[in-house]
Amino acid sequence: MEPVYEPPAPAPIRRLQESLINRIAAGEIIHRPASALKELLENSLDAGATSIRVTVKDGGLKYLQIQDNGCGIRKSDLPILAERFTTSKLSTFSDLSRLTTYGFRGEALASISHVAHLSVTTKTRTTTCAYKAHYSDGKLVPAQPGQTEEPKPCAGNDGTSITIENLFFNTPTRLAALRNTSEEYSRILDVMNKYAIHNPSVAFTCKKAGSASPDLSTPSGSSTKHAIKIIYGRTIEKDLLETRVKEDSKKTEESWSADIHFTNANYQAKKMMFLLFINSRLVESQRIKRALENVYTGILPKGASPFIYLSLKIDPRSVDVNVHPTKKEVHFLNEEEITTRICDVVQEKIAEKSHSRVFEYQTLLTGGIVESSGQKSDKKRKDAPAEIHSADKGDQEEGAASGSGRRKYSMFPVVNPSQIGDSSADPNLSQSFSRYREVKESECFLTSVIGLRKRLEKGKHKLLTEILEKHIFVGIVDMDLCLSLVQYSTKLYLVNHGALAEELFYQLGLRQFGDFSRLKLEPSPSLHDLIGIAVDEEEISEETTLSKSEIVDRIVKLLREGPRRSMLAEYFSLKISEDGLVQSLPLLLRDYTPNLDKLPLFLMRLGTQVNWASETECFETFLRELAYFYVPGPMLDAQASVDLEQEKEEEETAGARAERWQIQHILFPAMRRYLAAPKSLLDVDVVQVASLPDLYKVFERC
């Protein structure tokens, strides 16, 4: 007989211990060091501080101190300072509807005291000395065993200094989840940055303990725009717009205003930076954020995001601030109408600035025939004399190899750019990157390199450089012909991204001369085998008496010669071992992988197209060949071009998708930042195809 199921007896309901209640409440307010800092920052600002200094150790978990020069705390208030629901901001429930301060619940210091060791040093302007107090679980405690818990007089400046030590020491689960101190420090810095932008009249400083220089330092009495420039750099400043929106009495009954700083169509970030303050309170609103994102959807290319700082002032009676324990969210009346009005003004301002720019019209941009980079480059290289230089000076034999090389099979894998840096993605290829993502100009005292750099600057075409610097990427038109569309102001341009990329990589090579990062090849392929692949694909000129194997040996000997091999390794990070293995290649642009199918041709052409007899010409021709190797796109032979249309109809391969990704997300942003465009690109590689004012004239005649 089966046993009869009986429900369990009801457990008795007990009153939780006060310490457990407080610790649970603390977990709702203090999630991590950054949330503790936010509460303390708001207290300092409420105290009228004009200078706030923050010192951090181990991401704020070990030590977090905030010092201000505000009004301070009276000695008589110190005994209840860290008790729950003690505040100077509220006295009656009706005060909630008239709040103009940050804090009001009186839970911040109490919560911190339950999960950390808390000490407070404070001095008001009317007292002769400062007082220091220590707290635990909301109560005053002695600083040392055997002492009294009473606040002790000490030296100190006007204002308050709050120190938090060993945060979450009694909640090991929370502490274990926050072991990444670098991430925690980044969050602290992010909070400081946002409050520094919203309070430009206050001086903010944030640094790590023991560091000589701060990571954030803003002056007092500044402006919002200046604070944004200090924190996010000059790049964002030139693309920053600002406007003020006031109440539209026809749509809303309550008065409100909004100050907005936002970027124009030229600024493109990978991630949206959205700072929202409502009545000076840092909050989040997914509805407002999505609405503003939609404004930029038709303006920025896919994957690009703007910067927006929005400060909204609303009648306190229209705002409910008591909807979230950390005050992260608020609700207010007429939210939809106010959001719509703000978005409309932002869109109008962007459109106005986008169509008000005037620049000199260039007739060269409206004509010309665009040819593929492959056609152009092959033509240029077929016309150039091919030479084999021996190890001995003056021992040259012309016509040993001609043409640009044809690929019939792939020897190397095509690496997806998203896999770069992930050794598990491809064990045969690893890369060592420089520490900084920015491509910095190397320090070089060689007269030849200095002269080449000056020549670049002198040959820069100002308007074309500005077009590429401030363009908006529209899309790739044809991968095989290397054609893409970009927009600048009110005009649309068809560009040969292959030719632009070749010039970009030449300039990046010259920029990093002698200080290249390396693209390491593992296992290292044989130099002799690689050059043999390229020479086998060439048609040997009738003028030469050398066989293909002799040509290969001549080029290998040239590149393996001791002084030349050392020079290639030192200046260009092209490392060839003594036994003839290619160990590393120069890495011109982080996150960009060249098509390694071109490596045999590149190495062969180092023997035939580089002028090793002249220092300046040697460096220039080597960098030109390196740039050609880096240009995106496969090499197509005559037979492959016949099947071009058939290939277009086939499903796009993973390699093609990776190449598209590199062109849009790496090449064009790099052009925007680093390319000093020469006038020669105007001949056939940049063609204006549409102009909005001209289209309007056509419509007017219709």
PyMOL commands that set and color helices and strands:
alter all, ss='L'
color gray80, all
select helices_A, chain A and resi 18-29+33-46+58-60+75-80+93-98+108-115+172-176+181-198+224-232+234-237+286-297+316-318+335-354+363-366+373-383+417-419+447-458+462-469+497-511+527-536+548-560+562-572+596-608+615-630+638-642+644-649+654-674+679-682+692-701
alter helices_A, ss='H'
color red, helices_A
select strands_A, chain A and resi 51-57+63-68+117-123+130-136+139-141+152-154+159-165+203-208+216-218+240-246+256-263+273-278+281-282+307-314+319-320+331-332+387-389+396-398+429-432+472-478+483-488+491-496+517-521+575-576+582-587+686-691
alter strands_A, ss='S'
color yellow, strands_A
deselect
rebuild
show_as cartoon
